[in-house]
């Protein structure tokens, strides 16, 4: 009679196998080199200063900043979820060494790591990245005297925006969230059930039976009317809820806040949809996501992808390959004509002086920008001219700047690879998208810095 094999060896061992393995960390491991070269005292001081500026009170136990910063660096150098980061720190020896936890059994959980990243935000991770770039300059691995600027788009992990999809998502989310948001909204959900059901029928009719543009526009108009009716009822309920001040559980408060945010977003979106149905033109500052209304469309003009949906970033590359990044709060902040000058201003603020040579593509060229850059102190202005205009530099310098300008595309491409996931990050808010974008840039710079420092010591990085 056969017996089921339950794992392990069938041969009994005299002594049980130890679950506390002892291993040796290799000197050329990427995380070991990074740990030994980093000035953790300065990083902790920077983070502590930022943390104090954001907290209302210093009450409570002090955080394990050294371990949390190490975990953030680990997350930046390799794409992973916060749960995967916790698992690596708990069981992967180089990761524990990076976090300074080799002499303890404590490990931060994934919620603590995520909360720490939320606390730092985009500006906090940007400070860490600026530290890494300054470190590279001190080590003579980066040269701030030759700088290149460019803009790129960070796509959000959202479905392709269309009017019917946005209105259908609004109706479905409000119907689900209202059932968990207290008695008043539960009563509203029961009263508006016929509208929610009618909205499902309109979505089905639009996707299956509306084959021509006039039919689609007609169904869209009818769907917009249903949304407006629900909006009017919802506004009355929310006003009564605020006036009454009812006590809710934590989950009910979260659901009510979600319904309120959706109501405010739809107040702006419905007129934009009506404007498009009336004129055929997309309204200015069109909302493309219900849950992240700060996102916007970015016209890129690429083959196969004329428009991208997300956030616009400005990327500044120093000679040597290290990158600085800035996120735009709105679609007009970092257009090429403005960022061509702002990139130099950021370098002056960070390094104390303007670069000697600066390059940008033709989208940033204008006589006004050329004059502004020279006034800032740039001696060799390499803005690619438009039309038949001549370059502001001699042919030899032009050739060098064109080469540097081409290399910034390689850096942006590396950021958008699967290793760093700058593109379509796992983020549910525009603020967290900014944090993920800076983490990608930080990981790119730290990995490059680690390889360069290891090569000076005659080591080939592994891991």
C-alpha positions as CSV (number, residue, x, y, z in Angstrom):
1,X,0.0,0.0,0.0
2,X,1.5,3.3,-1.1
3,X,1.8,6.1,1.3
4,X,1.4,9.8,0.4
5,X,4.8,11.7,0.3
6,X,4.4,14.7,2.6
7,X,7.6,16.6,1.7
8,X,11.1,16.5,3.1
9,X,13.2,13.4,3.4
10,X,11.8,10.0,4.3
11,X,15.0,9.2,6.1
12,X,14.7,10.6,9.6
13,X,17.5,12.9,10.7
14,X,19.3,12.6,14.0
15,X,19.2,16.4,14.6
16,X,16.6,18.7,13.2
17,X,17.7,21.0,10.5
18,X,18.4,24.6,11.7
19,X,16.1,27.4,10.6
20,X,18.7,30.1,11.4
21,X,21.1,29.7,8.5
22,X,24.5,31.5,8.7
23,X,25.7,32.9,5.4
24,X,28.4,35.3,4.3
25,X,27.6,38.4,2.3
26,X,29.8,38.9,-0.8
27,X,31.6,42.2,-0.9
28,X,30.6,42.8,-4.6
29,X,26.9,42.4,-4.0
30,X,25.1,45.5,-5.2
31,X,23.2,46.1,-2.0
32,X,26.3,45.5,0.1
33,X,28.4,48.1,-1.9
34,X,25.5,50.6,-1.7
35,X,25.2,50.1,2.1
36,X,28.9,50.6,2.8
37,X,29.3,53.6,0.5
38,X,26.2,55.6,1.6
39,X,26.3,58.3,4.3
40,X,23.3,57.1,6.2
41,X,23.7,59.8,8.9
42,X,23.0,62.6,6.3
43,X,20.1,60.7,4.8
44,X,18.5,60.2,8.2
45,X,19.0,63.9,9.0
46,X,17.3,65.0,5.7
47,X,14.4,62.7,6.2
48,X,13.9,63.6,9.9
49,X,13.9,67.3,9.0
50,X,11.2,66.7,6.3
51,X,9.2,64.5,8.6
52,X,9.1,67.1,11.4
53,X,7.9,69.7,8.9
54,X,4.9,67.5,8.0
55,X,3.9,66.1,11.4
56,X,1.5,68.0,13.6
57,X,3.0,66.5,16.8
58,X,6.2,64.6,17.8
59,X,4.2,62.4,20.2
60,X,4.6,58.7,20.0
61,X,7.5,56.3,19.6
62,X,10.3,57.4,17.3
63,X,10.4,55.6,13.9
64,X,13.1,53.3,12.7
65,X,14.2,55.8,10.1
66,X,17.4,53.9,9.2
67,X,15.5,50.8,8.4
68,X,12.7,52.6,6.6
69,X,15.1,54.6,4.4
70,X,16.9,51.4,3.5
71,X,13.6,49.7,2.6
72,X,12.7,52.7,0.4
73,X,16.1,52.4,-1.4
74,X,15.5,48.7,-1.9
75,X,12.1,49.4,-3.4
76,X,13.7,52.0,-5.7
77,X,16.5,49.9,-7.0
78,X,14.2,47.1,-8.2
79,X,10.5,47.1,-9.1
80,X,8.4,45.3,-6.4
81,X,5.3,45.7,-4.4
82,X,5.5,46.8,-0.7
83,X,4.5,43.2,0.3
84,X,7.4,41.9,-1.7
85,X,9.7,44.4,-0.2
86,X,8.7,43.3,3.3
87,X,9.3,39.6,2.3
88,X,12.8,40.4,1.0
89,X,13.8,42.4,4.1
90,X,12.6,39.6,6.3
91,X,14.3,36.7,4.4
92,X,17.0,38.1,2.1
93,X,20.3,38.7,3.8
94,X,21.6,41.6,1.6
95,X,18.3,43.4,2.0
96,X,18.5,43.1,5.8
97,X,22.1,44.4,5.6
98,X,20.9,47.4,3.5
99,X,18.3,48.2,6.1
100,X,20.7,47.8,9.1
101,X,18.7,44.8,10.5
102,X,21.3,42.1,10.6
103,X,21.5,42.2,14.4
104,X,17.7,42.0,15.1
105,X,14.7,39.9,14.1
106,X,12.4,42.9,13.7
107,X,11.1,43.7,10.2
108,X,8.9,46.6,9.2
109,X,5.6,45.4,7.6
110,X,4.3,46.5,4.2
111,X,1.8,49.0,5.6
112,X,4.5,50.8,7.6
113,X,6.7,51.0,4.4
114,X,3.8,52.3,2.4
115,X,2.8,54.9,5.0
116,X,6.5,56.1,5.2
117,X,6.5,56.6,1.4
118,X,3.2,58.5,1.6
119,X,4.7,60.7,4.3
120,X,7.8,61.5,2.3
121,X,5.8,62.1,-0.9
122,X,7.3,63.2,-4.2
123,X,9.3,66.1,-2.6
124,X,10.9,63.8,0.0
125,X,12.1,61.2,-2.5
126,X,13.3,64.1,-4.6
127,X,15.5,65.2,-1.8
128,X,17.1,61.7,-1.6
129,X,17.6,61.8,-5.3
130,X,19.3,65.2,-5.2
131,X,21.6,63.7,-2.5
132,X,22.5,60.8,-4.8
133,X,23.3,63.2,-7.7
134,X,25.4,65.5,-5.5
135,X,27.2,62.4,-4.3
136,X,28.0,61.4,-7.9
137,X,29.3,64.9,-8.6
138,X,31.6,64.7,-5.5
139,X,32.9,61.4,-6.7
140,X,33.6,62.9,-10.2
141,X,31.1,60.5,-11.8
142,X,28.8,63.3,-13.0
143,X,29.6,66.7,-14.5
144,X,27.1,69.5,-13.8
145,X,28.9,71.8,-16.3
146,X,27.2,70.0,-19.2
147,X,23.5,69.5,-18.9
148,X,20.7,68.4,-21.2
149,X,16.9,68.8,-20.6
150,X,13.8,67.1,-22.0
151,X,10.2,66.4,-21.1
152,X,8.4,63.1,-21.0
153,X,5.0,61.7,-20.1
154,X,4.3,59.3,-17.2
155,X,1.3,57.3,-18.2
156,X,-1.2,56.4,-15.4
157,X,-2.6,52.9,-14.9
158,X,-6.1,53.9,-16.0
159,X,-8.4,52.7,-18.7
160,X,-8.7,54.7,-21.9
161,X,-10.9,57.6,-21.0
162,X,-14.3,58.1,-22.8
163,X,-17.5,59.8,-21.8
164,X,-19.6,56.7,-21.5
165,X,-17.0,54.8,-19.5
166,X,-16.5,57.7,-17.1
167,X,-20.2,58.1,-16.5
168,X,-20.7,54.3,-16.1
169,X,-17.9,54.2,-13.6
170,X,-19.4,57.0,-11.6
171,X,-22.8,55.3,-11.4
172,X,-21.4,52.0,-10.4
173,X,-19.0,53.4,-7.8
174,X,-21.6,55.7,-6.2
175,X,-24.1,52.8,-6.0
176,X,-21.6,50.5,-4.3
177,X,-20.0,53.1,-2.0
178,X,-23.4,54.6,-0.9
179,X,-24.4,51.2,0.6
180,X,-21.5,51.4,3.0
181,X,-21.6,55.1,3.9
182,X,-24.3,55.4,6.6
183,X,-28.1,55.3,6.7
184,X,-28.7,58.5,4.7
185,X,-26.7,57.4,1.7
186,X,-28.0,53.9,2.0
187,X,-31.5,55.3,1.7
188,X,-30.4,57.4,-1.3
189,X,-29.0,54.2,-3.0
190,X,-32.3,52.5,-2.6
191,X,-34.3,55.4,-4.0
192,X,-31.9,55.8,-7.0
193,X,-31.8,52.1,-7.8
194,X,-34.0,52.6,-10.9
195,X,-31.5,55.2,-12.2
196,X,-28.6,52.9,-11.6
197,X,-30.4,50.1,-13.4
198,X,-31.3,52.4,-16.3
199,X,-27.6,53.5,-16.5
200,X,-26.6,49.8,-17.0
201,X,-29.1,49.5,-19.8
202,X,-27.7,52.7,-21.5
203,X,-24.2,51.4,-21.3
204,X,-25.3,48.1,-22.9
205,X,-27.2,49.9,-25.6
206,X,-24.2,52.2,-26.3
207,X,-21.7,49.3,-26.6
208,X,-23.8,46.8,-28.5
209,X,-26.4,48.7,-30.6
210,X,-25.2,52.3,-31.2
211,X,-23.3,51.9,-34.4
212,X,-23.4,55.4,-35.8
213,X,-22.2,58.7,-34.3
214,X,-25.7,60.2,-34.1
215,X,-26.9,57.2,-32.2
216,X,-23.9,57.2,-29.9
217,X,-24.4,60.9,-29.2
218,X,-28.1,60.4,-28.5
219,X,-27.4,57.6,-25.9
220,X,-24.6,59.7,-24.4
221,X,-27.1,62.6,-23.9
222,X,-29.6,60.3,-22.3
223,X,-26.9,58.9,-20.0
224,X,-25.8,62.4,-19.0
225,X,-29.4,63.2,-18.1
226,X,-29.5,60.2,-15.8
227,X,-26.2,61.3,-14.2
228,X,-27.6,64.8,-13.7
229,X,-30.6,63.4,-11.9
230,X,-28.5,61.3,-9.6
231,X,-26.2,64.3,-9.0
232,X,-29.1,66.5,-7.8
233,X,-30.4,63.8,-5.4
234,X,-26.9,63.1,-4.2
235,X,-26.2,66.8,-3.5
236,X,-29.3,67.1,-1.3
237,X,-28.3,64.0,0.7
238,X,-24.7,65.1,1.2
239,X,-25.8,68.6,2.3
240,X,-28.2,67.0,4.8
241,X,-25.5,64.6,6.0
242,X,-23.0,67.5,6.7
243,X,-25.7,69.6,8.5
244,X,-26.8,66.6,10.6
245,X,-23.2,65.6,11.5
246,X,-24.0,61.9,12.0
247,X,-21.4,59.6,13.6
248,X,-20.0,57.0,11.3
249,X,-17.5,54.1,11.6
250,X,-14.1,54.4,9.9
251,X,-15.1,52.4,6.9
252,X,-18.4,54.4,6.5
253,X,-16.4,57.7,6.7
254,X,-14.1,56.5,4.0
255,X,-17.1,55.5,1.8
256,X,-18.8,58.8,2.4
257,X,-15.6,60.7,1.5
258,X,-15.4,58.7,-1.7
259,X,-18.9,59.5,-2.7
260,X,-18.3,63.2,-2.0
261,X,-15.1,63.2,-4.1
262,X,-17.0,61.6,-7.0
263,X,-19.8,64.1,-6.7
264,X,-17.4,67.0,-6.9
265,X,-15.6,65.5,-9.8
266,X,-18.8,64.9,-11.7
267,X,-19.9,68.5,-11.2
268,X,-17.0,69.5,-13.4
269,X,-17.2,66.5,-15.8
270,X,-20.9,66.7,-16.9
271,X,-20.7,70.2,-18.3
272,X,-17.6,69.1,-20.2
273,X,-19.5,66.2,-21.7
274,X,-22.4,68.5,-22.6
275,X,-20.0,70.9,-24.3
276,X,-18.5,68.1,-26.3
277,X,-22.0,66.9,-27.4
278,X,-23.0,70.4,-28.4
279,X,-19.8,71.6,-30.2
280,X,-17.8,68.5,-31.0
281,X,-14.7,70.0,-29.3
282,X,-13.0,68.7,-26.1
283,X,-13.4,71.2,-23.3
284,X,-10.3,72.7,-21.7
285,X,-8.8,70.9,-18.7
286,X,-10.9,67.8,-19.6
287,X,-11.2,65.3,-16.7
288,X,-9.9,61.9,-17.8
289,X,-10.1,59.9,-14.6
290,X,-12.8,59.9,-11.9
291,X,-10.5,58.7,-9.1
292,X,-7.5,60.8,-10.2
293,X,-8.9,64.0,-11.6
294,X,-5.5,65.7,-11.5
295,X,-4.4,63.7,-14.5
296,X,-4.5,65.2,-17.9
297,X,-3.9,64.3,-21.6
298,X,-0.5,65.0,-23.1
299,X,-0.3,65.3,-26.9
300,X,3.0,63.6,-28.0
301,X,2.4,63.1,-31.7
302,X,4.1,59.7,-31.6
303,X,3.4,57.0,-34.3
304,X,0.7,54.7,-32.8
305,X,0.3,56.9,-29.7
306,X,-0.7,60.4,-30.4
307,X,-1.9,61.1,-26.9
308,X,-0.8,59.8,-23.5
309,X,-2.8,60.2,-20.2
310,X,-1.0,60.9,-17.0
311,X,1.5,63.5,-15.8
312,X,4.2,65.5,-17.6
313,X,7.8,65.3,-16.2
314,X,10.9,67.3,-16.9
315,X,14.1,65.3,-17.0
316,X,17.5,66.9,-16.6
317,X,20.6,64.8,-17.5
318,X,24.1,65.6,-16.3
319,X,27.1,64.5,-18.2
320,X,27.8,61.1,-16.9
321,X,24.3,59.9,-17.1
322,X,22.7,60.9,-13.8
323,X,19.2,62.3,-13.9
324,X,17.1,64.9,-12.0
325,X,13.3,64.9,-12.4
326,X,10.5,67.4,-11.8
327,X,6.8,66.7,-12.1
328,X,4.3,69.2,-13.4
329,X,1.2,70.0,-11.3
330,X,-0.7,70.9,-14.4
331,X,-0.4,70.4,-18.2
332,X,0.9,73.9,-18.8
333,X,3.7,74.1,-16.2
334,X,6.4,72.0,-17.9
335,X,5.8,72.6,-21.6
336,X,9.1,72.6,-23.5
337,X,9.2,76.4,-24.0
338,X,9.2,76.8,-20.2
339,X,11.2,73.8,-19.0
340,X,14.1,74.7,-21.3
341,X,14.8,77.6,-18.9
342,X,13.6,76.0,-15.7
343,X,16.0,73.1,-16.0
344,X,18.9,75.5,-15.8
345,X,17.3,77.4,-12.9
346,X,17.0,74.1,-11.0
347,X,20.7,73.3,-11.6
348,X,21.6,76.7,-10.3
349,X,19.5,76.1,-7.2
350,X,21.1,72.7,-6.6
351,X,24.8,73.3,-7.5
352,X,25.1,77.0,-7.0
353,X,26.0,77.9,-10.6
354,X,24.8,77.5,-14.1
355,X,26.1,74.8,-16.4
356,X,28.8,75.9,-19.0
357,X,27.0,74.1,-21.8
358,X,23.3,73.3,-22.1
359,X,21.3,71.4,-24.8
360,X,17.6,71.1,-25.6
361,X,15.6,70.1,-28.6
362,X,13.9,72.5,-31.0
363,X,10.7,72.6,-29.0
364,X,12.4,74.8,-26.5
365,X,14.1,77.1,-29.0
366,X,13.2,80.8,-29.1
367,X,15.2,84.0,-29.1
368,X,13.7,84.8,-25.7
369,X,14.9,81.5,-24.2
370,X,18.4,81.9,-25.7
371,X,18.6,85.4,-24.1
372,X,17.3,84.1,-20.8
373,X,19.8,81.2,-20.7
374,X,22.7,83.5,-21.5
375,X,21.6,85.9,-18.7
376,X,21.5,82.9,-16.3
377,X,25.2,82.3,-17.1
378,X,25.1,79.5,-19.8
379,X,28.0,80.2,-22.1
380,X,27.2,77.5,-24.7
381,X,23.5,77.5,-25.4
382,X,22.7,74.5,-27.6
383,X,19.0,74.9,-28.2
384,X,18.3,73.1,-31.5
385,X,17.1,75.9,-33.9
386,X,13.9,75.9,-35.8
387,X,13.6,76.3,-39.5
388,X,16.7,77.8,-41.1
389,X,18.0,79.6,-37.9
390,X,21.6,79.0,-37.1
391,X,23.0,77.4,-33.9
392,X,24.4,79.6,-31.2
393,X,27.5,77.5,-30.9
394,X,30.3,76.4,-33.2
395,X,30.1,73.1,-35.1
396,X,32.4,71.3,-32.7
397,X,30.4,72.2,-29.7
398,X,27.2,71.5,-31.6
399,X,28.3,68.0,-32.3
400,X,29.1,67.3,-28.7
401,X,25.8,68.7,-27.5
402,X,23.8,66.8,-30.1
403,X,25.4,63.6,-28.8
404,X,24.6,64.5,-25.2
405,X,21.1,65.4,-26.2
406,X,20.6,61.9,-27.7
407,X,21.8,60.2,-24.6
408,X,18.9,61.6,-22.5
409,X,16.5,59.5,-24.5
410,X,18.4,56.4,-23.3
411,X,18.0,57.5,-19.7
412,X,14.3,58.1,-20.1
413,X,13.9,54.7,-21.8
414,X,15.6,53.0,-18.8
415,X,13.3,54.7,-16.4
416,X,10.3,53.4,-18.3
417,X,11.6,49.8,-18.3
418,X,10.2,47.0,-16.1
419,X,13.1,47.3,-13.7
420,X,12.0,50.8,-12.5
421,X,8.4,51.1,-13.7
422,X,8.3,54.8,-14.1
423,X,5.5,54.1,-16.6
424,X,2.0,53.1,-15.4
425,X,3.1,52.7,-11.7
426,X,1.0,51.0,-9.1
427,X,-0.5,54.2,-7.7
428,X,-4.1,55.2,-7.0
429,X,-3.5,58.9,-6.7
430,X,-1.6,61.6,-8.6
431,X,0.4,62.3,-5.5
432,X,1.6,58.7,-5.3
433,X,2.4,58.7,-9.0
434,X,4.8,61.5,-8.3
435,X,6.4,59.5,-5.5
436,X,6.7,56.4,-7.8
437,X,8.3,58.5,-10.5
438,X,10.9,59.9,-8.2
439,X,11.6,56.4,-6.8
440,X,12.3,55.2,-10.3
441,X,14.8,58.1,-10.9
442,X,16.4,57.4,-7.5
443,X,16.8,53.7,-8.2
444,X,18.3,54.4,-11.6
445,X,20.9,56.8,-10.1
446,X,21.7,54.6,-7.2
447,X,22.2,51.5,-9.4
448,X,24.5,53.5,-11.7
449,X,26.4,55.0,-8.8
450,X,26.9,51.6,-7.2
451,X,28.3,50.1,-10.4
452,X,30.7,53.0,-10.8
453,X,31.9,52.9,-7.2
454,X,32.4,49.1,-7.3
455,X,34.4,49.4,-10.5
456,X,36.8,51.8,-8.8
457,X,37.4,49.1,-6.1
458,X,38.0,46.5,-8.8
459,X,34.7,44.7,-8.1
460,X,32.1,43.4,-10.6
461,X,28.7,44.0,-9.1
462,X,26.4,41.1,-8.7
463,X,22.8,40.8,-7.4
